[in-house]
């Protein structure tokens, strides 16, 4: 039997378990080959409390990996760097760029990384590692870097912009996933999949030379997906023959229900307190 990689959900929109707290955001604690990694940090409001409740020592973290630069994935960066000041931070250079979203009422609001987190990353100096391209974080675990946008039915999942007047669309090139090989295939962790979940998985398959994808977990940003996009996404997912799906965060209730109905026995919960284990070679 090989080693075990363990993933614990520290932050998500829903929580299950005594004393655990939910917030709009996402954070995973990854234990792999004797290393400890934090993939995203949520807004930073519940990360420390949930970590303590779940027996996770954030000061042991070797690195933070950022999926993209939105507040609900980066807000806890500064608090983690306070308890683990020497760790490395991996992220696309655009995680620090201005980011805005347009609300349903037409108003624009800042949705980028909070200033304390930005300042903490800037103080990292050369411990901030740019992941524009695929980057190995620890042995066998990679940040994908920018995923090519190839499908015509996927977009960033919402009205996102680079300016406070919401005039310039944000392509969210900083969006990336984390991948590692397990004995049953590649495991893919998503932050929000702003590149599109199918674009991301096609790129993962390219990076892994066609190896099968065993599990996909995280935000899939299908919350505003049209019926056509959902149908085409489900059709494409069937072609990947993924064995385990863990839709979370920005996937959306309706899209999550569609996925659970389309893939009976293959969809699983992914809320705060969930732990997933994968045998690795």
Backbone as CSV, one residue per row, in Angstrom:
resi,resn,N_x,N_y,N_z,CA_x,CA_y,CA_z,C_x,C_y,C_z
1,UNK,0.845,-1.208,0.000,0.000,0.000,0.000,0.874,1.249,0.000
2,UNK,0.508,2.288,-0.790,1.279,3.506,-0.865,0.979,4.457,0.265
3,UNK,1.574,5.620,0.206,1.307,6.668,1.184,-0.102,7.226,0.980
4,UNK,-0.532,8.028,1.937,-1.856,8.642,1.866,-1.721,10.158,1.801
5,UNK,-2.404,10.767,0.845,-2.555,12.221,0.813,-3.898,12.549,1.446
6,UNK,-3.908,13.494,2.363,-5.135,13.835,3.092,-5.475,15.305,2.841
7,UNK,-6.735,15.557,2.525,-7.213,16.912,2.281,-8.345,17.212,3.256
8,UNK,-8.221,18.287,3.992,-9.236,18.702,4.958,-9.793,20.060,4.542
9,UNK,-11.111,20.165,4.501,-11.754,21.435,4.142,-11.810,22.324,5.385
10,UNK,-11.097,23.447,5.341,-11.062,24.375,6.467,-12.058,25.518,6.319
11,UNK,-12.320,25.916,5.086,-13.263,27.015,4.821,-14.126,26.630,3.630
12,UNK,-15.425,26.832,3.794,-16.368,26.616,2.688,-17.671,27.292,3.084
13,UNK,-18.605,27.400,2.153,-19.866,28.095,2.416,-20.745,27.380,3.430
14,UNK,-20.463,26.109,3.701,-21.255,25.312,4.627,-20.321,24.564,5.574
15,UNK,-20.818,24.286,6.770,-20.012,23.609,7.770,-20.814,22.478,8.392
16,UNK,-20.111,21.426,8.797,-20.759,20.289,9.439,-19.877,19.820,10.574
17,UNK,-20.365,19.959,11.788,-19.588,19.533,12.943,-19.639,20.575,14.040
18,UNK,-19.563,20.122,15.255,-19.696,21.011,16.403,-18.589,22.063,16.427
19,UNK,-19.004,23.318,16.526,-18.060,24.414,16.649,-17.440,24.878,15.351
20,UNK,-17.744,24.217,14.237,-17.185,24.619,12.957,-18.035,25.744,12.357
21,UNK,-17.371,26.651,11.650,-18.032,27.842,11.128,-17.921,27.900,9.609
22,UNK,-18.957,28.437,8.974,-18.981,28.581,7.518,-18.809,30.047,7.145
23,UNK,-18.284,30.295,5.962,-18.264,31.625,5.364,-18.183,31.447,3.850
24,UNK,-18.529,32.482,3.116,-18.390,32.425,1.656,-16.899,32.459,1.324
25,UNK,-16.361,31.313,0.968,-14.935,31.223,0.677,-14.502,29.781,0.595
26,UNK,-13.197,29.575,0.465,-12.682,28.220,0.315,-11.247,28.148,0.827
27,UNK,-10.934,27.050,1.506,-9.560,26.776,1.921,-9.416,25.285,2.204
28,UNK,-8.336,24.714,1.682,-8.017,23.300,1.913,-6.674,23.183,2.618
29,UNK,-6.587,22.237,3.534,-5.320,21.844,4.158,-4.897,20.520,3.514
30,UNK,-3.728,20.520,2.916,-3.241,19.343,2.197,-2.035,18.768,2.928
31,UNK,-2.127,17.492,3.257,-1.001,16.775,3.858,-0.534,15.737,2.846
32,UNK,0.695,15.875,2.373,1.187,14.983,1.325,2.702,14.803,1.459
33,UNK,3.118,13.560,1.563,4.537,13.204,1.616,5.294,13.991,2.680
34,UNK,4.662,14.118,3.843,5.302,14.791,4.962,5.329,16.302,4.878
35,UNK,4.616,16.863,3.914,4.559,18.316,3.764,3.135,18.799,4.028
36,UNK,3.018,20.065,4.418,1.723,20.660,4.750,1.518,21.913,3.899
37,UNK,0.423,21.919,3.147,0.156,23.008,2.221,-1.242,23.550,2.457
38,UNK,-1.387,24.858,2.279,-2.687,25.506,2.389,-3.067,26.011,1.007
39,UNK,-4.159,25.488,0.476,-4.650,25.956,-0.818,-5.794,26.916,-0.567
40,UNK,-5.529,28.210,-0.747,-6.458,29.298,-0.453,-6.672,29.458,1.052
41,UNK,-7.216,30.609,1.427,-7.339,30.919,2.854,-8.708,31.471,3.234
42,UNK,-9.696,31.392,2.322,-10.996,31.958,2.625,-10.905,33.459,2.842
43,UNK,-11.918,34.026,3.479,-11.913,35.464,3.797,-11.014,35.776,4.983
44,UNK,-10.693,34.745,5.771,-9.866,34.944,6.950,-10.647,35.072,8.234
45,UNK,-11.983,34.985,8.162,-12.814,35.173,9.356,-12.943,33.908,10.190
46,UNK,-12.870,32.734,9.560,-13.107,31.475,10.278,-11.946,30.498,10.153
47,UNK,-10.928,30.846,9.384,-9.832,29.909,9.105,-9.152,29.410,10.376
48,UNK,-8.730,30.311,11.225,-7.988,29.922,12.423,-8.842,29.098,13.373
49,UNK,-10.093,29.520,13.564,-10.999,28.805,14.463,-11.259,27.386,13.970
50,UNK,-11.565,27.262,12.682,-11.835,25.930,12.133,-10.594,25.048,12.173
51,UNK,-9.439,25.637,11.881,-8.198,24.860,11.921,-7.967,24.293,13.322
52,UNK,-8.176,25.131,14.330,-7.987,24.673,15.712,-8.973,23.556,16.049
53,UNK,-10.240,23.722,15.677,-11.259,22.704,15.941,-10.928,21.378,15.263
54,UNK,-10.302,21.461,14.083,-10.024,20.264,13.290,-8.627,19.707,13.536
55,UNK,-7.919,20.265,14.486,-6.598,19.748,14.828,-5.525,20.069,13.812
56,UNK,-5.720,21.148,13.062,-4.755,21.571,12.053,-3.900,22.697,12.617
57,UNK,-2.584,22.529,12.564,-1.652,23.536,13.061,-1.143,24.360,11.887
58,UNK,-1.710,25.538,11.707,-1.353,26.369,10.565,0.119,26.775,10.581
59,UNK,0.731,26.812,11.754,2.143,27.200,11.836,3.064,26.161,11.209
60,UNK,2.534,24.956,10.913,3.335,23.919,10.263,3.326,24.033,8.747
61,UNK,2.526,24.957,8.217,2.395,25.070,6.761,3.741,25.351,6.109
62,UNK,4.026,24.618,5.044,5.235,24.854,4.249,4.996,25.900,3.173
63,UNK,3.741,26.018,2.722,3.446,26.950,1.637,1.953,27.242,1.580
64,UNK,1.627,28.405,1.049,0.262,28.759,0.658,0.227,28.776,-0.865
65,UNK,-0.805,28.179,-1.445,-1.033,28.241,-2.883,-2.343,29.000,-3.086
66,UNK,-2.328,30.014,-3.930,-3.517,30.821,-4.163,-4.115,30.491,-5.523
67,UNK,-5.417,30.168,-5.538,-6.079,29.813,-6.792,-6.306,31.036,-7.670
68,UNK,-6.563,32.198,-7.053,-6.744,33.461,-7.770,-6.854,34.565,-6.729
69,UNK,-7.011,35.799,-7.191,-6.880,36.926,-6.283,-8.135,37.486,-5.674
70,UNK,-9.232,36.747,-5.620,-10.459,37.263,-5.009,-10.403,37.172,-3.483
71,UNK,-11.125,38.072,-2.845,-11.070,38.220,-1.382,-11.437,36.957,-0.624
72,UNK,-12.365,36.158,-1.182,-12.858,34.981,-0.461,-11.918,33.784,-0.573
73,UNK,-10.768,34.006,-1.215,-9.742,32.962,-1.315,-8.397,33.423,-0.760
74,UNK,-8.291,34.719,-0.475,-7.000,35.286,-0.072,-7.033,36.069,1.231
75,UNK,-8.221,36.231,1.817,-8.354,37.111,2.971,-7.608,36.673,4.208
76,UNK,-7.237,35.400,4.295,-6.533,34.914,5.482,-5.034,34.833,5.327
77,UNK,-4.508,35.306,4.200,-3.068,35.182,3.933,-2.230,35.835,5.023
78,UNK,-2.583,37.056,5.407,-1.762,37.766,6.391,-1.772,37.078,7.747
79,UNK,-2.918,36.507,8.154,-2.976,35.833,9.462,-2.141,34.557,9.462
80,UNK,-2.101,33.857,8.327,-1.271,32.646,8.249,0.208,33.019,8.266
81,UNK,0.565,34.078,7.551,1.967,34.496,7.535,2.430,34.993,8.901
82,UNK,1.505,35.421,9.735,1.881,35.830,11.090,2.324,34.637,11.929
83,UNK,1.679,33.482,11.736,2.037,32.299,12.536,3.058,31.417,11.840
84,UNK,3.233,31.608,10.532,4.226,30.836,9.767,4.966,31.807,8.851
85,UNK,5.798,32.674,9.412,6.366,33.801,8.658,7.378,33.425,7.580
86,UNK,7.847,32.178,7.580,8.888,31.823,6.618,8.366,30.980,5.458
87,UNK,7.059,30.742,5.408,6.552,29.902,4.326,6.571,30.650,3.001
88,UNK,6.476,29.889,1.905,6.422,30.461,0.571,4.959,30.613,0.158
89,UNK,4.707,31.592,-0.702,3.375,31.821,-1.253,3.472,31.657,-2.769
90,UNK,2.630,30.770,-3.299,2.614,30.504,-4.732,1.336,31.071,-5.337
91,UNK,1.492,31.878,-6.375,0.323,32.428,-7.043,0.730,33.152,-8.304
92,UNK,-0.197,33.265,-9.222,0.007,34.048,-10.439,0.220,35.504,-10.047
93,UNK,1.058,36.211,-10.786,1.338,37.606,-10.435,0.072,38.464,-10.413
94,UNK,-0.962,38.059,-11.162,-2.199,38.852,-11.225,-3.061,38.719,-9.976
95,UNK,-2.679,37.875,-9.009,-3.476,37.803,-7.772,-3.457,39.137,-7.036
96,UNK,-2.422,39.949,-7.286,-2.285,41.234,-6.598,-2.946,42.373,-7.354
97,UNK,-3.453,42.107,-8.549,-4.037,43.156,-9.383,-5.418,43.574,-8.868
98,UNK,-5.863,44.802,-9.194,-7.210,45.239,-8.791,-8.282,44.358,-9.418
99,UNK,-9.319,44.068,-8.642,-10.403,43.211,-9.119,-11.732,43.743,-8.600
100,UNK,-12.715,43.799,-9.506,-14.029,44.324,-9.167,-15.107,43.422,-9.754
101,UNK,-16.290,43.501,-9.166,-17.443,42.745,-9.660,-18.646,43.679,-9.727
102,UNK,-19.531,43.430,-10.685,-20.759,44.216,-10.806,-21.908,43.446,-10.194
103,UNK,-22.625,44.082,-9.290,-23.748,43.448,-8.621,-24.990,43.429,-9.484
104,UNK,-26.013,42.734,-9.008,-27.271,42.616,-9.765,-27.968,43.962,-9.929
105,UNK,-27.644,44.924,-9.029,-28.244,46.258,-9.124,-27.426,47.211,-9.996
106,UNK,-26.348,46.678,-10.609,-25.518,47.491,-11.482,-24.354,48.176,-10.801
107,UNK,-24.305,48.100,-9.469,-23.209,48.746,-8.744,-21.933,47.912,-8.839
108,UNK,-20.787,48.578,-8.719,-19.493,47.895,-8.763,-18.872,47.882,-7.375
109,UNK,-18.218,46.792,-7.038,-17.562,46.713,-5.741,-16.237,45.960,-5.856
110,UNK,-15.345,46.288,-4.967,-14.032,45.656,-4.921,-14.197,44.202,-4.474
111,UNK,-13.660,43.268,-5.250,-13.708,41.855,-4.848,-12.307,41.256,-4.830
112,UNK,-11.289,42.131,-4.820,-9.919,41.653,-4.869,-9.356,41.328,-3.495
113,UNK,-8.084,40.999,-3.486,-7.388,40.649,-2.255,-7.388,41.831,-1.284
114,UNK,-7.730,41.610,-0.013,-7.701,42.702,0.964,-6.290,43.272,1.119
115,UNK,-6.218,44.541,1.455,-4.937,45.236,1.548,-3.966,44.564,2.525
116,UNK,-4.379,44.141,3.745,-3.413,43.490,4.640,-2.782,42.236,4.026
117,UNK,-3.564,41.479,3.256,-3.018,40.291,2.604,-2.027,40.685,1.514
118,UNK,-2.362,41.727,0.734,-1.435,42.206,-0.302,-0.113,42.643,0.318
119,UNK,-0.204,43.413,1.404,1.014,43.906,2.047,1.849,42.759,2.590
120,UNK,1.189,41.742,3.144,1.911,40.593,3.678,2.637,39.841,2.558
121,UNK,1.992,39.722,1.403,2.641,39.040,0.279,3.810,39.862,-0.247
122,UNK,3.647,41.164,-0.345,4.744,42.010,-0.829,5.950,41.920,0.101
123,UNK,5.683,41.748,1.398,6.782,41.617,2.350,7.489,40.274,2.234
124,UNK,6.863,39.335,1.526,7.503,38.026,1.330,8.731,38.116,0.427
125,UNK,8.784,39.129,-0.416,9.911,39.264,-1.328,10.007,38.072,-2.260
126,UNK,11.192,37.442,-2.286,11.386,36.317,-3.203,10.741,35.028,-2.708
127,UNK,10.040,35.084,-1.566,9.260,33.910,-1.128,7.874,33.879,-1.775
128,UNK,7.572,34.899,-2.580,6.380,34.842,-3.425,6.806,34.303,-4.779
129,UNK,6.262,33.148,-5.159,6.659,32.451,-6.373,5.562,32.610,-7.419
130,UNK,5.897,33.187,-8.561,4.932,33.393,-9.641,4.638,32.070,-10.335
131,UNK,3.350,31.748,-10.473,2.945,30.464,-11.072,2.175,30.682,-12.363
132,UNK,2.666,31.584,-13.203,2.024,31.749,-14.508,2.017,30.429,-15.276
133,UNK,3.110,29.700,-15.142,3.258,28.409,-15.812,3.141,27.289,-14.779
134,UNK,2.940,26.044,-15.221,2.865,24.930,-14.264,4.095,24.919,-13.351
135,UNK,3.844,24.784,-12.056,4.908,24.883,-11.063,4.790,23.748,-10.053
136,UNK,5.867,23.006,-9.848,5.856,21.940,-8.847,6.068,22.557,-7.471
137,UNK,5.137,22.314,-6.568,5.204,22.872,-5.218,5.990,21.941,-4.307
138,UNK,5.583,20.691,-4.276,6.342,19.625,-3.622,6.365,18.454,-4.598
139,UNK,7.099,17.437,-4.276,7.260,16.301,-5.176,5.909,15.752,-5.629
140,UNK,5.602,15.921,-6.922,4.384,15.341,-7.496,3.132,16.176,-7.363
141,UNK,3.207,17.325,-6.702,2.036,18.201,-6.573,2.348,19.524,-7.269
142,UNK,1.446,19.935,-8.165,1.686,21.088,-9.015,0.559,22.108,-8.915
143,UNK,0.916,23.389,-9.110,-0.047,24.423,-9.467,-0.038,24.503,-10.983
144,UNK,-1.225,24.530,-11.595,-1.297,24.424,-13.047,-0.856,25.682,-13.773
145,UNK,-0.921,26.847,-13.105,-0.736,28.086,-13.832,-1.942,28.367,-14.711
146,UNK,-1.787,29.290,-15.653,-2.893,29.693,-16.525,-3.416,28.516,-17.339
147,UNK,-4.730,28.348,-17.344,-5.359,27.311,-18.171,-5.841,27.937,-19.468
148,UNK,-5.527,27.368,-20.618,-6.013,27.904,-21.896,-7.538,27.896,-21.953
149,UNK,-8.116,28.926,-22.555,-9.577,29.044,-22.685,-9.958,28.569,-24.093
150,UNK,-10.495,27.376,-24.201,-10.738,26.779,-25.514,-12.214,26.538,-25.816
151,UNK,-13.011,26.233,-24.809,-14.424,25.969,-25.070,-15.149,27.273,-25.359
152,UNK,-16.170,27.226,-26.235,-16.891,28.450,-26.572,-18.055,28.706,-25.619
153,UNK,-18.401,27.735,-24.761,-19.560,27.892,-23.888,-19.177,28.227,-22.446
154,UNK,-17.891,28.310,-22.135,-17.462,28.648,-20.782,-16.927,30.081,-20.745
155,UNK,-17.191,30.752,-19.626,-16.633,32.078,-19.408,-16.158,32.155,-17.961
156,UNK,-15.855,33.340,-17.478,-15.318,33.464,-16.122,-16.358,33.239,-15.037
157,UNK,-17.623,33.136,-15.424,-18.660,32.805,-14.459,-19.356,33.985,-13.825
158,UNK,-19.030,35.197,-14.260,-19.683,36.358,-13.669,-19.153,37.645,-14.265
159,UNK,-19.752,38.783,-13.894,-19.319,40.084,-14.403,-18.135,40.617,-13.586
160,UNK,-16.924,40.225,-13.975,-15.713,40.609,-13.249,-14.905,41.608,-14.076
161,UNK,-14.279,42.576,-13.371,-13.617,43.676,-14.056,-12.311,44.044,-13.354
162,UNK,-11.504,44.842,-14.048,-10.220,45.267,-13.504,-10.227,46.717,-13.039
163,UNK,-11.378,47.416,-13.178,-11.443,48.830,-12.812,-12.701,49.102,-11.994
164,UNK,-12.684,50.136,-11.168,-13.818,50.418,-10.271,-15.084,50.877,-10.968
165,UNK,-15.007,51.216,-12.257,-16.206,51.591,-13.003,-16.772,50.400,-13.782
166,UNK,-16.143,49.242,-13.608,-16.573,48.007,-14.270,-16.683,48.200,-15.790
167,UNK,-15.616,48.743,-16.363,-15.584,48.945,-17.801,-14.681,47.979,-18.543
168,UNK,-13.669,47.439,-17.847,-12.704,46.542,-18.474,-12.846,45.141,-17.895
169,UNK,-13.240,44.192,-18.729,-13.463,42.825,-18.270,-12.172,42.202,-17.753
170,UNK,-12.289,41.485,-16.659,-11.144,40.775,-16.076,-11.142,39.345,-16.610
171,UNK,-10.127,38.936,-17.371,-10.071,37.562,-17.875,-9.697,36.553,-16.798
172,UNK,-9.314,37.053,-15.616,-8.932,36.195,-14.490,-7.910,35.144,-14.913
173,UNK,-6.848,35.627,-15.541,-5.773,34.730,-15.960,-5.066,34.097,-14.771
174,UNK,-5.244,34.689,-13.587,-4.618,34.139,-12.390,-5.288,32.865,-11.893
175,UNK,-6.456,32.522,-12.449,-7.149,31.307,-12.012,-6.300,30.075,-12.292
176,UNK,-6.135,29.214,-11.277,-5.375,27.981,-11.455,-5.889,26.918,-10.493
177,UNK,-5.512,25.682,-10.778,-5.883,24.546,-9.945,-4.621,23.938,-9.345
178,UNK,-4.828,23.035,-8.405,-3.745,22.222,-7.841,-4.006,20.781,-8.231
179,UNK,-2.961,20.067,-8.651,-3.121,18.675,-9.067,-2.024,17.811,-8.460
180,UNK,-2.377,16.547,-8.204,-1.360,15.566,-7.830,-1.823,14.187,-8.267
181,UNK,-0.885,13.299,-8.408,-1.187,11.941,-8.842,-1.528,11.050,-7.661
182,UNK,-2.637,10.349,-7.756,-3.007,9.311,-6.805,-2.998,7.981,-7.557
183,UNK,-3.084,6.898,-6.818,-2.973,5.586,-7.458,-4.097,5.334,-8.459
184,UNK,-5.270,5.964,-8.259,-6.408,5.758,-9.152,-6.531,6.835,-10.225
185,UNK,-5.603,7.790,-10.230,-5.636,8.846,-11.233,-5.331,10.197,-10.620
186,UNK,-5.406,11.231,-11.430,-5.087,12.586,-10.984,-6.195,13.153,-10.106
187,UNK,-5.805,13.831,-9.040,-6.730,14.552,-8.172,-6.596,16.039,-8.492
188,UNK,-7.731,16.697,-8.716,-7.752,18.111,-9.107,-8.489,18.920,-8.041
189,UNK,-7.832,19.940,-7.503,-8.454,20.860,-6.557,-8.670,22.193,-7.252
190,UNK,-9.906,22.668,-7.207,-10.285,23.921,-7.848,-10.542,24.998,-6.809
191,UNK,-10.170,26.231,-7.144,-10.572,27.354,-6.315,-11.949,27.806,-6.733
192,UNK,-12.047,28.366,-7.948,-13.339,28.764,-8.519,-13.507,28.317,-9.966
193,UNK,-12.447,27.815,-10.586,-12.514,27.399,-11.994,-13.031,28.517,-12.891
194,UNK,-12.527,29.745,-12.669,-12.929,30.857,-13.528,-12.499,30.635,-14.974
195,UNK,-11.516,29.786,-15.193,-11.113,29.444,-16.562,-12.122,28.522,-17.225
196,UNK,-13.069,27.994,-16.440,-14.025,27.000,-16.914,-13.571,25.626,-16.470
197,UNK,-14.464,24.867,-15.866,-14.072,23.566,-15.350,-13.608,22.636,-16.467
198,UNK,-14.238,22.690,-17.632,-13.829,21.810,-18.725,-12.507,22.272,-19.318
199,UNK,-12.328,23.579,-19.509,-11.024,24.075,-19.933,-9.929,23.617,-18.980
200,UNK,-10.219,23.713,-17.679,-9.230,23.325,-16.669,-8.909,21.839,-16.756
201,UNK,-9.925,21.006,-16.847,-9.683,19.565,-16.880,-8.990,19.137,-18.170
202,UNK,-9.315,19.773,-19.269,-8.623,19.459,-20.518,-7.142,19.812,-20.403
203,UNK,-6.859,20.927,-19.743,-5.458,21.331,-19.551,-4.751,20.373,-18.596
204,UNK,-5.435,19.950,-17.550,-4.850,18.983,-16.624,-4.503,17.689,-17.353
205,UNK,-5.395,17.238,-18.190,-5.124,16.009,-18.936,-3.927,16.198,-19.874
206,UNK,-3.812,17.387,-20.432,-2.656,17.690,-21.285,-1.366,17.669,-20.467
207,UNK,-1.389,18.275,-19.290,-0.200,18.334,-18.439,0.223,16.955,-17.938
208,UNK,-0.753,16.072,-17.760,-0.468,14.741,-17.217,-0.387,13.675,-18.311
209,UNK,-0.271,14.137,-19.563,-0.095,13.235,-20.713,-1.229,12.206,-20.816
210,UNK,-2.450,12.699,-20.594,-3.621,11.859,-20.792,-3.994,10.951,-19.650
211,UNK,-3.337,11.096,-18.506,-3.681,10.233,-17.370,-5.128,10.487,-16.946
212,UNK,-5.808,9.445,-16.518,-7.209,9.601,-16.121,-7.324,10.514,-14.916
213,UNK,-8.433,11.239,-14.839,-8.714,12.119,-13.708,-9.633,11.369,-12.756
214,UNK,-9.159,11.156,-11.549,-9.913,10.369,-10.573,-10.922,11.213,-9.794
215,UNK,-10.483,12.385,-9.309,-11.350,13.204,-8.441,-11.189,14.674,-8.768
216,UNK,-12.308,15.394,-8.692,-12.325,16.842,-8.899,-13.109,17.461,-7.756
217,UNK,-12.508,18.427,-7.068,-13.195,19.032,-5.929,-12.994,20.538,-5.914
218,UNK,-14.020,21.239,-5.437,-13.890,22.666,-5.244,-14.939,23.487,-5.963
219,UNK,-14.681,24.791,-6.054,-15.604,25.702,-6.703,-15.545,25.560,-8.217
220,UNK,-16.699,25.460,-8.843,-16.782,25.273,-10.291,-17.440,26.457,-10.979
221,UNK,-17.798,27.461,-10.252,-18.434,28.710,-10.688,-19.482,28.497,-11.778
222,UNK,-20.426,27.633,-11.436,-21.570,27.381,-12.306,-22.838,28.015,-11.746
223,UNK,-22.673,28.889,-10.761,-23.804,29.473,-10.057,-24.728,30.249,-10.992
224,UNK,-24.165,30.827,-12.066,-24.992,31.582,-13.016,-25.013,30.913,-14.387
225,UNK,-24.664,29.631,-14.438,-24.559,28.941,-15.731,-25.923,28.778,-16.394
226,UNK,-25.946,28.989,-17.695,-27.176,28.768,-18.462,-27.459,27.279,-18.564
227,UNK,-28.674,26.948,-19.000,-29.030,25.544,-19.204,-28.102,24.894,-20.232
228,UNK,-27.794,25.660,-21.282,-26.902,25.107,-22.309,-25.519,24.810,-21.740
229,UNK,-25.000,25.764,-20.950,-23.673,25.527,-20.384,-23.682,24.317,-19.455
230,UNK,-24.710,24.193,-18.627,-24.767,23.043,-17.724,-24.831,21.738,-18.509
231,UNK,-25.686,21.694,-19.528,-25.820,20.466,-20.311,-24.498,20.094,-20.984
232,UNK,-23.825,21.088,-21.527,-22.570,20.811,-22.216,-21.459,20.465,-21.226
233,UNK,-21.492,21.081,-20.051,-20.514,20.752,-19.007,-20.683,19.317,-18.553
234,UNK,-21.921,18.914,-18.298,-22.197,17.540,-17.854,-21.795,16.542,-18.934
235,UNK,-22.098,16.864,-20.181,-21.717,15.982,-21.283,-20.204,15.821,-21.357
236,UNK,-19.479,16.916,-21.204,-18.019,16.857,-21.247,-17.455,16.095,-20.052
237,UNK,-18.050,16.308,-18.865,-17.590,15.591,-17.675,-17.742,14.078,-17.847
238,UNK,-18.806,13.665,-18.510,-19.002,12.226,-18.748,-17.851,11.663,-19.584
239,UNK,-17.325,12.468,-20.506,-16.227,11.996,-21.341,-14.952,11.797,-20.522
240,UNK,-14.805,12.566,-19.456,-13.623,12.423,-18.595,-13.707,11.186,-17.699
241,UNK,-14.929,10.692,-17.472,-15.143,9.512,-16.620,-14.535,9.705,-15.225
242,UNK,-14.754,10.909,-14.664,-14.280,11.197,-13.310,-15.028,10.317,-12.315
243,UNK,-14.309,9.723,-11.388,-14.929,8.812,-10.419,-15.544,9.532,-9.222
244,UNK,-14.967,10.681,-8.824,-15.439,11.379,-7.628,-15.526,12.876,-7.902
245,UNK,-16.692,13.455,-7.634,-16.907,14.887,-7.781,-17.295,15.474,-6.426
246,UNK,-16.650,16.573,-6.067,-16.933,17.254,-4.798,-17.245,18.721,-5.096
247,UNK,-18.433,19.023,-5.634,-18.763,20.420,-5.942,-18.897,21.240,-4.661
248,UNK,-18.355,22.459,-4.690,-18.343,23.280,-3.479,-18.432,24.761,-3.835
249,UNK,-18.545,25.577,-2.797,-18.388,27.028,-2.853,-19.255,27.673,-3.930
250,UNK,-18.657,28.127,-5.035,-19.357,28.905,-6.056,-20.012,28.046,-7.127
251,UNK,-20.094,26.741,-6.919,-20.749,25.882,-7.913,-22.225,26.256,-8.035
252,UNK,-22.839,26.586,-6.912,-24.245,26.991,-6.911,-25.167,25.822,-6.609
253,UNK,-26.285,26.114,-5.934,-27.219,25.053,-5.525,-27.789,24.306,-6.723
254,UNK,-28.279,25.035,-7.722,-28.916,24.387,-8.868,-27.922,23.524,-9.639
255,UNK,-26.721,24.067,-9.870,-25.709,23.305,-10.597,-25.258,22.087,-9.804
256,UNK,-25.131,22.242,-8.495,-24.748,21.106,-7.650,-25.805,20.009,-7.729
257,UNK,-27.078,20.406,-7.694,-28.165,19.418,-7.817,-28.105,18.721,-9.172
258,UNK,-27.826,19.476,-10.228,-27.694,18.876,-11.556,-26.574,17.838,-11.579
259,UNK,-25.449,18.176,-10.957,-24.310,17.260,-10.954,-24.619,15.996,-10.143
260,UNK,-25.270,16.171,-8.992,-25.627,15.009,-8.172,-26.599,14.094,-8.924
261,UNK,-27.519,14.678,-9.682,-28.465,13.872,-10.458,-27.802,13.214,-11.659
262,UNK,-26.858,13.916,-12.286,-26.203,13.394,-13.484,-25.172,12.316,-13.164
263,UNK,-24.603,12.372,-11.950,-23.540,11.437,-11.583,-23.877,10.750,-10.252
264,UNK,-24.927,9.935,-10.237,-25.326,9.271,-8.983,-24.215,8.383,-8.453
265,UNK,-23.974,8.503,-7.163,-22.947,7.694,-6.522,-21.538,8.213,-6.717
266,UNK,-21.397,9.313,-7.472,-20.061,9.855,-7.726,-19.872,11.262,-7.165
267,UNK,-20.940,11.853,-6.620,-20.858,13.184,-6.024,-20.849,13.077,-4.506
268,UNK,-20.039,13.921,-3.868,-19.870,13.849,-2.427,-19.838,15.257,-1.832
269,UNK,-20.143,15.357,-0.542,-20.122,16.640,0.145,-18.696,17.161,0.268
270,UNK,-18.595,18.472,0.322,-17.275,19.106,0.404,-17.371,20.355,1.268
271,UNK,-17.897,20.205,2.486,-18.083,21.333,3.389,-17.010,21.334,4.471
272,UNK,-16.972,22.409,5.257,-16.008,22.503,6.352,-16.104,21.254,7.228
273,UNK,-14.972,20.652,7.512,-14.934,19.442,8.321,-14.791,18.170,7.515
274,UNK,-15.009,18.246,6.202,-14.853,17.076,5.335,-13.365,16.757,5.174
275,UNK,-13.032,15.477,5.270,-11.670,15.021,5.024,-11.698,13.958,3.949
276,UNK,-10.801,14.088,2.974,-10.710,13.130,1.878,-9.302,12.552,1.841
277,UNK,-9.198,11.254,1.648,-7.894,10.602,1.592,-7.713,9.892,0.266
278,UNK,-6.495,9.979,-0.272,-6.173,9.352,-1.542,-4.850,8.617,-1.420
279,UNK,-4.855,7.380,-1.843,-3.604,6.630,-1.842,-2.720,7.134,-2.974
280,UNK,-1.467,7.387,-2.644,-0.516,7.841,-3.658,0.662,6.876,-3.696
281,UNK,1.323,6.845,-4.836,2.448,5.925,-5.003,3.746,6.584,-4.582
